[in-house]
Amino acid sequence: MSDLYDICIVGSGPAGAFAANNLSKNNKKVILIDAGDKYPSSNIKNNFDLKRSKINGSIDFGFSEQIGGSSNLWAGQLSEMNAIDLEERTEFNFLKWPFNQNQLAFYYDRVKKIIGFDENKYIYHDTHGIELREAICMDEPYNTKVLLKNLKNLTLLSNTSVSKVIINEQKDSVLSIRVFNSRTREFKDIKAKNYILASGTISNIRIMLNSLQDFKKIDPDFFDSIGAYFSTHPKGYVGKINLNEKTLNNPLINVFPNSMGYSKYYFGLEKHSLCKNQLLNHCLRIESIYALRMGKILEYFKKIFSWIPFLSNNPYVLKSILNLGVKIFQVIEKFSQKKSYDGNYLVRGFFDQKSKKNNRISISSKKSDSGLPLAVIEWEFDEDDWNEVDRFMEVIKFKLEKNSIGTFKYTRPASKHFTGIHSHFIGGTRIGESSSNSVVDENLKVHYLDNLYISGPSVFPSFGYANPFLTIAALSIRLSDHLLKND
């Protein structure tokens, strides 16, 4: 613990593991800290203060404190951000990303190579103005704990969480981080040349708010940006579609094999339509009736599971349940979509959202075992959000019918079919040029602090709809490249 490391990384999920792998292979002495061990742990009470939280929509938390983080829970779907997601869009309060789509593609390719994916040969589909978005689905979801094996320059501390980052008197760099070991119940300080917070959006924000209280006076706007502009890829069933084209190769209802499993397609509006109509980048997918039914069954068992302390606190049972859930989801996803009882296909919406300062994570007076304050979530998908979704649906409905693709009947999802808070926590420490409305710069370095970086979806300055794993991993590699270059 008294050694001086080159890099201290907090979190072993995709935000931390890809950077740790690249840095240690390039002869950097890395210490990686994770709150969990090899077993899943979704202890909401040690992370969230739900009594003080204000959340619009249902809650379906998906997180796990264990080696590999959230990569232990996902079903292995890789999606890329669209070009429009990376642009500044002032009407939605989106800041510009520090690279364009071609530059991001370079890092996407590196991630795909690491996880063993050979690029598909693109299959052309005439979409008549409707843009297809490919989702690559892996038969075996990639778990980032494999990136941490057999690395001679890497020290891994499990069952260890961060309670505070210690800042120097000049308020321009980090001296150490204070950690708590849940097994020994001891606090220790770890020192490194550089530090990366990569423990997930919620934990990153909690640590920052707990550690940078002095910045309330130094730069109130900067401090107020920590935890702000938060969203979570809300989703829900939005109606039904009757397709005119029912061929075996229809990409809207079929799956296509690739080198790691299969691909399936979402659909949305092309960039010029989104810009012309000032619309967010929402996305739709035709959903299987079996997926809806199985989702209801899984929700039922999750509630029963949470009510029985023996099951919910047993790591062996929890691991089995989570693995079973992932496998069931994968099996359902592989099937081509089936019609509902009335002869139509179900349509599910995956929603983008305007960046709002009032949608935020703050900290509670209640604290976890490590002394880190619990997270308070304030988030809503309000009437303005729904009005914008309504306009999007009108445009895509018009295009579907004009080009004889099908007839779409849109209905705002009922609350029971709308998921607000789930596993895709995004924003809260976003990238930007100014400390007045952002937390990190183009290299993911925290404003004012020379040696503190943040990695993960908390830095996203816009949201899009895409599963964030691929982008999280790409930014992790990009950050590690920056640290190696500027050593």
GUMARSE-389264 format. One record per residue (C-alpha): residue in three letters; x negated, y negated, z negated. Coordinates in steps of 0.001 Angstrom, whole numbers. Last residue first. Layout:
BEGIN
[pt 'ala', [X, Y, Z]];
...
//
This chain:
BEGIN
[pt 'asp', [-4226, -10235, 19444]];
[pt 'asn', [-2188, -12121, 22026]];
[pt 'lys', [-1932, -9411, 24669]];
[pt 'leu', [-1258, -6608, 22191]];
[pt 'leu', [1412, -8638, 20407]];
[pt 'his', [3093, -9573, 23694]];
[pt 'asp', [3075, -5976, 24908]];
[pt 'ser', [4692, -4889, 21628]];
[pt 'leu', [7439, -7466, 22151]];
[pt 'arg', [8114, -6229, 25704]];
[pt 'ile', [8307, -2627, 24464]];
[pt 'ser', [10899, -3572, 21835]];
[pt 'leu', [12774, -5718, 24359]];
[pt 'ala', [13135, -2714, 26690]];
[pt 'ala', [14261, -448, 23830]];
[pt 'ile', [17000, -2894, 22795]];
[pt 'thr', [18037, -3308, 26444]];
[pt 'leu', [18405, 455, 26969]];
[pt 'phe', [20281, 963, 23687]];
[pt 'pro', [22707, -1969, 24161]];
[pt 'asn', [25754, -135, 25589]];
[pt 'ala', [26918, -2675, 28170]];
[pt 'tyr', [29742, -5215, 27634]];
[pt 'gly', [28057, -8584, 27976]];
[pt 'phe', [26789, -10133, 24737]];
[pt 'ser', [24836, -13361, 25040]];
[pt 'pro', [21810, -14783, 23184]];
[pt 'phe', [20685, -11237, 22195]];
[pt 'val', [18298, -11533, 19223]];
[pt 'ser', [20474, -9467, 16839]];
[pt 'pro', [20370, -6684, 19431]];
[pt 'gly', [16919, -5566, 18291]];
[pt 'ser', [13502, -6970, 17476]];
[pt 'ile', [12625, -9864, 15176]];
[pt 'tyr', [9146, -11322, 14771]];
[pt 'leu', [7230, -12855, 11840]];
[pt 'asn', [3585, -13897, 12239]];
[pt 'asp', [3531, -17620, 12970]];
[pt 'leu', [6680, -18652, 11104]];
[pt 'tyr', [8289, -21964, 12121]];
[pt 'his', [10757, -20392, 14618]];
[pt 'val', [10859, -16600, 14315]];
[pt 'lys', [8858, -14918, 17070]];
[pt 'leu', [10971, -13007, 19608]];
[pt 'asn', [8578, -13936, 22444]];
[pt 'glu', [11092, -16360, 23993]];
[pt 'asp', [11641, -18020, 20605]];
[pt 'val', [13558, -16727, 17584]];
[pt 'val', [16299, -18200, 15368]];
[pt 'ser', [18528, -20268, 17645]];
[pt 'asn', [20697, -23404, 17637]];
[pt 'ser', [18626, -26195, 16066]];
[pt 'ser', [15403, -24181, 16201]];
[pt 'ser', [15299, -24904, 19918]];
[pt 'glu', [14125, -22752, 22838]];
[pt 'gly', [16464, -19865, 22178]];
[pt 'ile', [16745, -16180, 21305]];
[pt 'arg', [19461, -15183, 18849]];
[pt 'thr', [19187, -14201, 15199]];
[pt 'gly', [22883, -13481, 14529]];
[pt 'gly', [23665, -11677, 17755]];
[pt 'ile', [24964, -8160, 18368]];
[pt 'phe', [26344, -5375, 16159]];
[pt 'his', [27298, -2531, 18491]];
[pt 'ser', [28414, 196, 16048]];
[pt 'his', [32060, -667, 15329]];
[pt 'ile', [33955, -3833, 14431]];
[pt 'gly', [36886, -4853, 16640]];
[pt 'thr', [38534, -1675, 17861]];
[pt 'phe', [41880, -2250, 19553]];
[pt 'his', [44309, 659, 19999]];
[pt 'lys', [45840, 408, 16506]];
[pt 'ser', [46069, -3371, 16933]];
[pt 'ala', [48116, -2983, 20111]];
[pt 'pro', [46198, -3529, 23301]];
[pt 'arg', [47258, -6369, 25593]];
[pt 'thr', [49080, -4745, 28484]];
[pt 'tyr', [47909, -4612, 32085]];
[pt 'lys', [49695, -2629, 34783]];
[pt 'phe', [47215, -1928, 37584]];
[pt 'thr', [48325, -805, 41036]];
[pt 'gly', [45622, 853, 43111]];
[pt 'ile', [42693, 506, 45463]];
[pt 'ser', [44694, -1106, 48232]];
[pt 'asn', [42274, -4025, 48613]];
[pt 'lys', [44871, -6615, 47613]];
[pt 'glu', [46108, -4402, 44743]];
[pt 'leu', [42771, -3929, 43045]];
[pt 'lys', [41726, -7509, 43739]];
[pt 'phe', [44938, -8961, 42227]];
[pt 'lys', [44630, -6766, 39129]];
[pt 'ile', [41009, -7883, 38751]];
[pt 'val', [42046, -11530, 38794]];
[pt 'glu', [45033, -11092, 36460]];
[pt 'met', [42963, -9010, 34056]];
[pt 'phe', [40311, -11720, 33790]];
[pt 'arg', [42980, -14346, 33066]];
[pt 'asp', [44441, -12170, 30275]];
[pt 'val', [40950, -11657, 28823]];
[pt 'glu', [40528, -15451, 28655]];
[pt 'asn', [43867, -15761, 26878]];
[pt 'trp', [42780, -12995, 24492]];
[pt 'asp', [39641, -14864, 23465]];
[pt 'asp', [41599, -18101, 22981]];
[pt 'glu', [44116, -16156, 20871]];
[pt 'asp', [41400, -14904, 18521]];
[pt 'phe', [38953, -12035, 18459]];
[pt 'glu', [37716, -12523, 14933]];
[pt 'trp', [34586, -12154, 12877]];
[pt 'glu', [33436, -13037, 9373]];
[pt 'ile', [31313, -10200, 8029]];
[pt 'val', [29799, -10396, 4529]];
[pt 'ala', [26576, -8455, 4164]];
[pt 'leu', [25300, -7232, 789]];
[pt 'pro', [22470, -9033, -978]];
[pt 'leu', [19076, -7259, -1088]];
[pt 'gly', [18194, -6266, -4653]];
[pt 'ser', [16927, -2837, -3636]];
[pt 'asp', [19979, -1083, -5110]];
[pt 'ser', [22236, -3321, -3011]];
[pt 'lys', [23430, -6733, -4126]];
[pt 'lys', [26708, -8544, -4754]];
[pt 'ser', [26588, -12342, -4513]];
[pt 'ser', [27345, -11802, -835]];
[pt 'ile', [25383, -12667, 2275]];
[pt 'ser', [26523, -14151, 5577]];
[pt 'ile', [27174, -12589, 8964]];
[pt 'arg', [28844, -14758, 11592]];
[pt 'asn', [31651, -15531, 13955]];
[pt 'asn', [32017, -19200, 13040]];
[pt 'lys', [29189, -20149, 15399]];
[pt 'lys', [31011, -18763, 18385]];
[pt 'ser', [29489, -17057, 21430]];
[pt 'lys', [32331, -16306, 23856]];
[pt 'gln', [33150, -12621, 24049]];
[pt 'asp', [32584, -9620, 26345]];
[pt 'phe', [35154, -6881, 26114]];
[pt 'phe', [35163, -3203, 27022]];
[pt 'gly', [38658, -2398, 28312]];
[pt 'arg', [40145, 1068, 28594]];
[pt 'val', [42458, 2127, 31398]];
[pt 'leu', [44747, 5162, 31243]];
[pt 'tyr', [45535, 6871, 34549]];
[pt 'asn', [49086, 7102, 35829]];
[pt 'gly', [51370, 10092, 36525]];
[pt 'asp', [53774, 9515, 33624]];
[pt 'tyr', [52294, 12223, 31360]];
[pt 'ser', [48800, 10723, 31540]];
[pt 'lys', [46520, 11438, 34442]];
[pt 'lys', [43220, 13233, 34074]];
[pt 'gln', [39688, 11848, 34285]];
[pt 'ser', [36839, 14002, 35507]];
[pt 'phe', [35303, 15939, 32653]];
[pt 'lys', [31834, 15227, 31347]];
[pt 'glu', [32971, 12574, 28852]];
[pt 'ile', [35087, 15056, 26897]];
[pt 'val', [32130, 17384, 26368]];
[pt 'gln', [29923, 14502, 25258]];
[pt 'phe', [32480, 13257, 22718]];
[pt 'ile', [32810, 16745, 21242]];
[pt 'lys', [29034, 17028, 20958]];
[pt 'val', [28701, 13624, 19269]];
[pt 'gly', [31433, 14463, 16752]];
[pt 'leu', [29860, 17844, 15968]];
[pt 'asn', [26500, 16207, 15314]];
[pt 'leu', [28129, 13675, 12990]];
[pt 'ile', [30011, 16362, 11058]];
[pt 'ser', [26928, 18550, 10692]];
[pt 'lys', [24789, 15637, 9489]];
[pt 'leu', [27455, 14601, 6985]];
[pt 'val', [27707, 18151, 5624]];
[pt 'tyr', [23958, 18320, 5067]];
[pt 'pro', [23772, 14778, 3661]];
[pt 'asn', [26543, 15398, 1067]];
[pt 'asn', [27948, 12065, -122]];
[pt 'ser', [30974, 11982, 2222]];
[pt 'leu', [31744, 15664, 1663]];
[pt 'phe', [31656, 15788, -2128]];
[pt 'pro', [33264, 12344, -2326]];
[pt 'ile', [36416, 13419, -416]];
[pt 'trp', [38324, 10370, 845]];
[pt 'ser', [35760, 9559, 3562]];
[pt 'phe', [36171, 13014, 5142]];
[pt 'ile', [39947, 12681, 5256]];
[pt 'lys', [39572, 9352, 7047]];
[pt 'lys', [36984, 10772, 9450]];
[pt 'phe', [39259, 13749, 10131]];
[pt 'tyr', [42108, 11495, 11263]];
[pt 'glu', [39809, 9337, 13382]];
[pt 'leu', [38477, 12488, 15059]];
[pt 'ile', [42026, 13603, 15910]];
[pt 'lys', [42927, 10186, 17319]];
[pt 'gly', [39794, 10154, 19443]];
[pt 'met', [40611, 13652, 20676]];
[pt 'arg', [43974, 12430, 21946]];
[pt 'leu', [42489, 9385, 23648]];
[pt 'ala', [39673, 11402, 25189]];
[pt 'tyr', [42178, 13989, 26425]];
[pt 'ile', [44124, 11278, 28261]];
[pt 'ser', [40895, 10577, 30081]];
[pt 'glu', [39875, 6973, 30482]];
[pt 'ile', [39549, 4821, 33561]];
[pt 'arg', [36941, 2245, 32665]];
[pt 'leu', [37051, -1517, 32542]];
[pt 'cys', [34452, -4256, 32068]];
[pt 'his', [34400, -7775, 30720]];
[pt 'asn', [31784, -10213, 31993]];
[pt 'leu', [33363, -13477, 30880]];
[pt 'leu', [35377, -15584, 33271]];
[pt 'gln', [34892, -19064, 34659]];
[pt 'asn', [37048, -18307, 37737]];
[pt 'lys', [34341, -19086, 40284]];
[pt 'cys', [31599, -17782, 37993]];
[pt 'leu', [33240, -14411, 37356]];
[pt 'ser', [34261, -14055, 40999]];
[pt 'his', [30728, -14914, 42189]];
[pt 'lys', [29229, -12359, 39798]];
[pt 'glu', [31326, -9412, 40948]];
[pt 'leu', [34253, -8324, 38805]];
[pt 'gly', [34437, -5129, 36793]];
[pt 'phe', [34221, -1356, 37045]];
[pt 'tyr', [32862, 1435, 34875]];
[pt 'tyr', [31267, 4412, 36551]];
[pt 'lys', [30064, 7825, 35542]];
[pt 'ser', [26659, 9413, 35790]];
[pt 'tyr', [25529, 12916, 34864]];
[pt 'gly', [22971, 14917, 32955]];
[pt 'met', [19286, 14109, 32889]];
[pt 'ser', [18355, 14391, 36587]];
[pt 'asn', [21733, 13141, 37814]];
[pt 'pro', [25144, 14717, 38439]];
[pt 'phe', [28200, 12610, 39386]];
[pt 'val', [31372, 12112, 37340]];
[pt 'asn', [34822, 11414, 38738]];
[pt 'ile', [37724, 9006, 38169]];
[pt 'leu', [36532, 5590, 39322]];
[pt 'pro', [33783, 6995, 41531]];
[pt 'asn', [36312, 8560, 43974]];
[pt 'asn', [34339, 11421, 45491]];
[pt 'leu', [37043, 14076, 45091]];
[pt 'thr', [39519, 11849, 46875]];
[pt 'lys', [42555, 10309, 45152]];
[pt 'glu', [42669, 6890, 46770]];
[pt 'asn', [45882, 5005, 46007]];
[pt 'leu', [45202, 4857, 42287]];
[pt 'asn', [47985, 4203, 39767]];
[pt 'ile', [46525, 2263, 36861]];
[pt 'lys', [47496, 2003, 33211]];
[pt 'gly', [47151, -468, 30374]];
[pt 'val', [44606, -2218, 28185]];
[pt 'tyr', [43263, 439, 25825]];
[pt 'gly', [40712, -1108, 23479]];
[pt 'lys', [37217, -2470, 23023]];
[pt 'pro', [35262, -4999, 20993]];
[pt 'his', [31575, -5364, 21941]];
[pt 'thr', [30326, -6541, 18493]];
[pt 'ser', [29816, -10271, 18145]];
[pt 'phe', [27734, -12733, 16116]];
[pt 'tyr', [26927, -16348, 16975]];
[pt 'ala', [25760, -17112, 13392]];
[pt 'gly', [23758, -14928, 11000]];
[pt 'ile', [20765, -17259, 10912]];
[pt 'ser', [21855, -20348, 12852]];
[pt 'asp', [22635, -22197, 9605]];
[pt 'phe', [18983, -21869, 8582]];
[pt 'phe', [17890, -23522, 11821]];
[pt 'asp', [20456, -26301, 11490]];
[pt 'pro', [19450, -26940, 7846]];
[pt 'asp', [15762, -27409, 8723]];
[pt 'ile', [13459, -27906, 5716]];
[pt 'lys', [16315, -28191, 3192]];
[pt 'lys', [18158, -24909, 3915]];
[pt 'phe', [14754, -23655, 5036]];
[pt 'asp', [13873, -22894, 1410]];
[pt 'gln', [16435, -20042, 1470]];
[pt 'leu', [14302, -18135, 3984]];
[pt 'ser', [14026, -14739, 2308]];
[pt 'asn', [17599, -13717, 1461]];
[pt 'leu', [19021, -15114, 4702]];
[pt 'met', [16307, -13385, 6751]];
[pt 'ile', [16660, -10036, 4983]];
[pt 'arg', [20443, -10033, 5335]];
[pt 'ile', [20187, -11037, 9007]];
[pt 'asn', [17778, -8232, 9884]];
[pt 'ser', [19894, -5773, 7887]];
[pt 'ile', [23060, -6601, 9837]];
[pt 'thr', [21409, -6649, 13260]];
[pt 'gly', [19422, -3443, 12914]];
[pt 'ser', [16211, -2642, 11068]];
[pt 'ala', [13780, -4113, 13564]];
[pt 'leu', [12136, -6882, 11523]];
[pt 'ile', [8608, -7093, 12918]];
[pt 'tyr', [5653, -8305, 10828]];
[pt 'asn', [2176, -9439, 11849]];
[pt 'lys', [-1213, -9471, 10128]];
[pt 'ala', [-20, -7019, 7517]];
[pt 'lys', [557, -6829, 3776]];
[pt 'ile', [2959, -4584, 1861]];
[pt 'asp', [4288, -5456, -1588]];
[pt 'lys', [5686, -2796, -3912]];
[pt 'phe', [8928, -2182, -5826]];
[pt 'glu', [9543, 1177, -7492]];
[pt 'arg', [12725, 3269, -7883]];
[pt 'thr', [10626, 6401, -7142]];
[pt 'arg', [13207, 7875, -4740]];
[pt 'ser', [14848, 4654, -3494]];
[pt 'asn', [11496, 3034, -2736]];
[pt 'phe', [11871, -745, -2695]];
[pt 'val', [9876, -3066, -465]];
[pt 'arg', [8536, -6599, -800]];
[pt 'ile', [7053, -8028, 2366]];
[pt 'ser', [3765, -9865, 2547]];
[pt 'leu', [2182, -13270, 3171]];
[pt 'val', [4485, -14404, 5986]];
[pt 'ser', [3639, -17602, 7862]];
[pt 'asp', [4468, -21313, 8260]];
[pt 'lys', [6221, -22246, 5028]];
[pt 'gln', [3123, -24063, 3720]];
[pt 'glu', [3545, -22298, 367]];
[pt 'asn', [3427, -18824, 1991]];
[pt 'ile', [6560, -16760, 2743]];
[pt 'ile', [7395, -13422, 1045]];
[pt 'val', [9918, -11360, 3021]];
[pt 'lys', [12474, -9797, 717]];
[pt 'ser', [14271, -6603, -289]];
[pt 'val', [12938, -4278, 2377]];
[pt 'ser', [13938, -618, 2220]];
[pt 'thr', [11955, 2548, 1597]];
[pt 'asn', [13379, 6068, 1719]];
[pt 'ser', [10762, 6802, 4399]];
[pt 'leu', [7320, 5216, 4766]];
[pt 'leu', [5635, 6076, 8059]];
[pt 'thr', [1945, 5314, 8621]];
[pt 'leu', [935, 5122, 12285]];
[pt 'asn', [-2603, 5016, 13662]];
[pt 'lys', [-2927, 8777, 14148]];
[pt 'leu', [368, 9121, 16011]];
[pt 'asn', [1550, 12742, 15903]];
[pt 'lys', [5279, 11986, 15785]];
[pt 'leu', [6811, 8504, 15796]];
[pt 'leu', [8257, 8492, 19306]];
[pt 'val', [10224, 11661, 18507]];
[pt 'lys', [12145, 9671, 15869]];
[pt 'thr', [13630, 7675, 18741]];
[pt 'asn', [16370, 10214, 19446]];
[pt 'tyr', [17270, 10584, 23108]];
[pt 'pro', [20728, 12014, 23684]];
[pt 'glu', [20580, 15511, 25267]];
[pt 'asp', [23024, 15846, 28174]];
[pt 'met', [22219, 12243, 29026]];
[pt 'cys', [24864, 9911, 30451]];
[pt 'ile', [23791, 7219, 32908]];
[pt 'ala', [26489, 4549, 33090]];
[pt 'glu', [26799, 2913, 36489]];
[pt 'arg', [28666, -358, 36889]];
[pt 'leu', [30895, -593, 39972]];
[pt 'glu', [31839, -4052, 41219]];
[pt 'ile', [35323, -4489, 42667]];
[pt 'gly', [35169, -6491, 45893]];
[pt 'his', [36258, -3638, 48155]];
[pt 'thr', [34453, -886, 46221]];
[pt 'asp', [32813, 979, 49097]];
[pt 'his', [30706, 3570, 47291]];
[pt 'tyr', [27075, 4162, 48107]];
[pt 'ile', [25262, 6833, 46105]];
[pt 'tyr', [22004, 5457, 44771]];
[pt 'lys', [19251, 8048, 44587]];
[pt 'asn', [18849, 8477, 40894]];
[pt 'glu', [15749, 7456, 38954]];
[pt 'asp', [13979, 10210, 37042]];
[pt 'phe', [14709, 9990, 33297]];
[pt 'gly', [12135, 11367, 30888]];
[pt 'ile', [12700, 9228, 27779]];
[pt 'ile', [9403, 7421, 28313]];
[pt 'lys', [9990, 6941, 32041]];
[pt 'lys', [13441, 5486, 31415]];
[pt 'val', [11987, 3011, 28914]];
[pt 'arg', [9309, 1924, 31369]];
[pt 'asp', [11890, 1466, 34126]];
[pt 'tyr', [14037, -710, 31843]];
[pt 'tyr', [10932, -2774, 31126]];
[pt 'phe', [10385, -3598, 34800]];
[pt 'ala', [14152, -4085, 35246]];
[pt 'leu', [13979, -6943, 32729]];
[pt 'gln', [11742, -8872, 35116]];
[pt 'asn', [14100, -8215, 38016]];
[pt 'gln', [17132, -9241, 35930]];
[pt 'asn', [15656, -12578, 34884]];
[pt 'phe', [13546, -13401, 31849]];
[pt 'pro', [13649, -15589, 28715]];
[pt 'trp', [17441, -15141, 28278]];
[pt 'lys', [19450, -18331, 28725]];
[pt 'leu', [21770, -19444, 25939]];
[pt 'phe', [25437, -18509, 26005]];
[pt 'asn', [27825, -21105, 24550]];
[pt 'phe', [30710, -19780, 26673]];
[pt 'glu', [31143, -22895, 28824]];
[pt 'thr', [27375, -23390, 28604]];
[pt 'arg', [26614, -20252, 30570]];
[pt 'glu', [22839, -19728, 30543]];
[pt 'glu', [22014, -16618, 32511]];
[pt 'leu', [21049, -13144, 31327]];
[pt 'asp', [24566, -11672, 31311]];
[pt 'ile', [25064, -12872, 34910]];
[pt 'ala', [22361, -10485, 36129]];
[pt 'asn', [24123, -7482, 34589]];
[pt 'met', [22801, -5717, 31498]];
[pt 'glu', [21954, -2076, 32047]];
[pt 'ser', [23761, 991, 30707]];
[pt 'leu', [22377, 4224, 29244]];
[pt 'gln', [24783, 6621, 27504]];
[pt 'gly', [23217, 9143, 25127]];
[pt 'ala', [26032, 10142, 22782]];
[pt 'trp', [24981, 7830, 19961]];
[pt 'leu', [24607, 8746, 16314]];
[pt 'asn', [20967, 9667, 15717]];
[pt 'ser', [19829, 6767, 17933]];
[pt 'ser', [21370, 4527, 15260]];
[pt 'gly', [18333, 4897, 13024]];
[pt 'gly', [15588, 7248, 14211]];
[pt 'ile', [14543, 8120, 10672]];
[pt 'gln', [17686, 7638, 8604]];
[pt 'glu', [20050, 4894, 7449]];
[pt 'ser', [23000, 5575, 9718]];
[pt 'phe', [25389, 3294, 11535]];
[pt 'gly', [28799, 3541, 13189]];
[pt 'phe', [31510, 1524, 11476]];
[pt 'asp', [35011, 1810, 12945]];
[pt 'ile', [36928, -1221, 11716]];
[pt 'ser', [40258, -2264, 13213]];
[pt 'gly', [40932, -5747, 14510]];
[pt 'asn', [40158, -9216, 13119]];
[pt 'ile', [37654, -9073, 10263]];
[pt 'lys', [37310, -11311, 7216]];
[pt 'ser', [34726, -9966, 4777]];
[pt 'arg', [34882, -10771, 1063]];
[pt 'lys', [36325, -7393, 77]];
[pt 'leu', [34182, -5643, 2718]];
[pt 'asp', [30903, -6443, 971]];
[pt 'phe', [28631, -4418, 3219]];
[pt 'asn', [25284, -2594, 2868]];
[pt 'asn', [25216, -419, -257]];
[pt 'lys', [29003, 76, -151]];
[pt 'ile', [28813, 1156, 3493]];
[pt 'asn', [26522, 4095, 2726]];
[pt 'ser', [26242, 5740, 6112]];
[pt 'ser', [23413, 8145, 5355]];
[pt 'pro', [22132, 10678, 7857]];
[pt 'tyr', [19335, 13076, 6832]];
[pt 'lys', [15711, 12908, 8028]];
[pt 'asp', [14825, 10018, 5709]];
[pt 'gly', [16365, 6615, 5204]];
[pt 'ala', [15439, 3020, 4363]];
[pt 'asp', [12707, 2950, 6990]];
[pt 'ile', [9274, 1356, 6963]];
[pt 'leu', [6687, 1608, 9717]];
[pt 'ile', [3019, 851, 9053]];
[pt 'val', [894, 254, 12112]];
[pt 'lys', [-2879, 103, 12591]];
[pt 'lys', [-3242, -915, 16208]];
[pt 'asn', [-5266, 1369, 18433]];
[pt 'asn', [-3268, 1026, 21648]];
[pt 'lys', [-1328, 4197, 20939]];
[pt 'ser', [-285, 2618, 17639]];
[pt 'leu', [1119, -440, 19402]];
[pt 'asn', [3073, 1451, 22070]];
[pt 'asn', [4638, 3912, 19630]];
[pt 'ala', [5492, 1271, 17038]];
[pt 'ala', [7109, -940, 19688]];
[pt 'phe', [9294, 1921, 20962]];
[pt 'ala', [10166, 2916, 17376]];
[pt 'gly', [11232, -508, 16096]];
[pt 'ala', [14187, -1668, 18175]];
[pt 'pro', [15039, 1922, 19187]];
[pt 'gly', [15584, 2980, 15558]];
[pt 'ser', [12678, 3279, 13116]];
[pt 'gly', [13221, 103, 11079]];
[pt 'val', [10884, -2442, 9482]];
[pt 'ile', [7613, -2739, 11374]];
[pt 'cys', [4355, -3854, 9741]];
[pt 'ile', [1603, -4569, 12256]];
[pt 'asp', [-2170, -4888, 11928]];
[pt 'tyr', [-2185, -3355, 8473]];
[pt 'leu', [-4007, -4652, 5405]];
[pt 'asp', [-4344, -1868, 2853]];
[pt 'ser', [-2923, -2376, -648]];
[pt 'met', [0, 0, 0]];
//
